[in-house]
Amino acid sequence: MAKNTSLQNVQEIVMATSDKTELTHKAAMLKEGTLRKIAPKVYTTNMDEAPETIIKRNLFYVLGQLYPHAVISHRSAYELKPTADGDIFLTYTYTKNVSLPGVTVHLMQGCK
């Protein structure tokens, strides 16, 4: 089976961007089926595993990209992982609950 060399250096998680060159490249990958959207602003090159599995494996990277300068807090700071129910707590610039596949992110206002 031939290996697709264009994907050799692509990370499993690909974040949305406003860069036009990157947008064009990502659109082409979506069209050819080598990239799929698994959450708002979050894409993956992993076409086999469930979105929940991919998000959980890359959780801190995804959170860092979606919520720069957020601080892991509350129970999550002590345990350094989501709760058994999939909740993770971050202190951020606003309060909001965000659902990602397999995880609920609880953003709580507390830093600017």
PyMOL commands that set and color helices and strands:
alter all, ss='L'
color gray80, all
select helices_A, chain A and resi 5-7+20-32+51-57+59-66+74-79
alter helices_A, ss='H'
color red, helices_A
select strands_A, chain A and resi 13-15+36-39+42-44+71-72+87-92+96-100+103-109
alter strands_A, ss='S'
color yellow, strands_A
deselect
rebuild
show_as cartoon
